[in-house]
Amino acid sequence: MNTEVAAVLIDIEAQLRQLDQWDAEPPPPEALSSTEPFCIDTLSFPQWLQFVFLPTLYHLLEEELPLPSECSIAPMAEEYFRGTGLATGPLEQSLRRIDSLLSA
């Protein structure tokens, strides 16, 4: 399963880049210390994926630590990207796949 998770994480990163939703510069450290879900008060959803979600899961995989047993990110993506006109179908599909893998 870890190999599948890693492959989907790589897909998510690639899709964020294709959508031009990948930041070249990280946000300030205080933005990453938010206690709100998805850092909604300090980061955009794509920033949260890039600077919180992906690094956290990569770290867990690299250190062979347990992965979360439940995940539900796809609904947040669907809500965030609704009405933006961006072709986010593949990204949302990858996020649904992560949800499925981690919640299985």
Secondary structure, 3 states (H helix, E strand, C coil): CHHHHHHHHHHHHHHHHHCCCCCCCCCCHHHHCCCCHHHCCCCCHHHHHHHHHHHHHHHHHHCCCCCCCCCCCHHHHHHHHCCCCCCCHHHHHHHHHHHHHHHC
